[in-house]
Amino acid sequence: MGALNQHIIIERPIETVFAWTTDMERAPEIMDHVEKTEKITEGPVGKGTQYNEIRNVGNRRVQTTLEVIEYIPNTSYAVLSDQNGVQISFRYEFTPQGNETHVTFNGDIKTRGLARTLFKGMIVRMIAKEELLHLSNLKKYIEKNTEGK
């Protein structure tokens, strides 16, 4: 288990939740700090797919490349970000519960260099807060946009 752990129940079938969660180009509609996410590799989404993401962090635009490192339809999805001495892996697990889906989020943070290592606790807290809000926003977004479908 990683440094960040959250879970939520989304009141939609697993196929819907997985499809909407793994559509990274929707991130600006779901996450407050994401301005743009663009797929930069060809072909269908799967292990090795890469995205260019731009976030507004503390009034600074930060660009990073995200890489899908695990993609098992309707089961799990993981993405890796490695930037400026901070490597973050985000992993989502999907479990059906009738017509609902239990989503578990695990994030792991690794740091390189003295400065990043000294501030690792602060980085973990900042990302944990954002990801908790992300899961809540994801739930609202999916349930609103798939109502009656």
MOZIMO-V365230 format. One record per residue. N is the residue number from 1. RES is the residue in one letter. SS is DSSP state (~ for helix, > for strand, _ for the rest). Layout:
# MOZIMO-V365230
[[N	RES	SS] [N	RES	SS]]
This chain:
# MOZIMO-V365230
[[1	M	_] [2	G	_] [3	A	_] [4	L	>] [5	N	>] [6	Q	>] [7	H	>] [8	I	>] [9	I	>] [10	I	>] [11	E	_] [12	R	_] [13	P	_] [14	I	~] [15	E	~] [16	T	~] [17	V	~] [18	F	~] [19	A	~] [20	W	~] [21	T	~] [22	T	_] [23	D	_] [24	M	~] [25	E	~] [26	R	~] [27	A	~] [28	P	~] [29	E	~] [30	I	~] [31	M	_] [32	D	_] [33	H	_] [34	V	>] [35	E	>] [36	K	>] [37	T	>] [38	E	>] [39	K	>] [40	I	_] [41	T	_] [42	E	_] [43	G	_] [44	P	_] [45	V	_] [46	G	_] [47	K	_] [48	G	_] [49	T	_] [50	Q	>] [51	Y	>] [52	N	>] [53	E	>] [54	I	>] [55	R	>] [56	N	>] [57	V	>] [58	G	_] [59	N	_] [60	R	>] [61	R	>] [62	V	>] [63	Q	>] [64	T	>] [65	T	>] [66	L	>] [67	E	>] [68	V	>] [69	I	>] [70	E	>] [71	Y	>] [72	I	>] [73	P	_] [74	N	_] [75	T	_] [76	S	>] [77	Y	>] [78	A	>] [79	V	>] [80	L	>] [81	S	>] [82	D	>] [83	Q	>] [84	N	_] [85	G	_] [86	V	>] [87	Q	>] [88	I	>] [89	S	>] [90	F	>] [91	R	>] [92	Y	>] [93	E	>] [94	F	>] [95	T	>] [96	P	>] [97	Q	>] [98	G	_] [99	N	_] [100	E	>] [101	T	>] [102	H	>] [103	V	>] [104	T	>] [105	F	>] [106	N	>] [107	G	>] [108	D	>] [109	I	>] [110	K	>] [111	T	>] [112	R	_] [113	G	_] [114	L	~] [115	A	~] [116	R	~] [117	T	~] [118	L	~] [119	F	_] [120	K	~] [121	G	~] [122	M	~] [123	I	~] [124	V	~] [125	R	~] [126	M	~] [127	I	~] [128	A	~] [129	K	~] [130	E	~] [131	E	~] [132	L	~] [133	L	~] [134	H	~] [135	L	~] [136	S	~] [137	N	~] [138	L	~] [139	K	~] [140	K	~] [141	Y	~] [142	I	~] [143	E	~] [144	K	~] [145	N	~] [146	T	_] [147	E	_] [148	G	_] [149	K	_]]
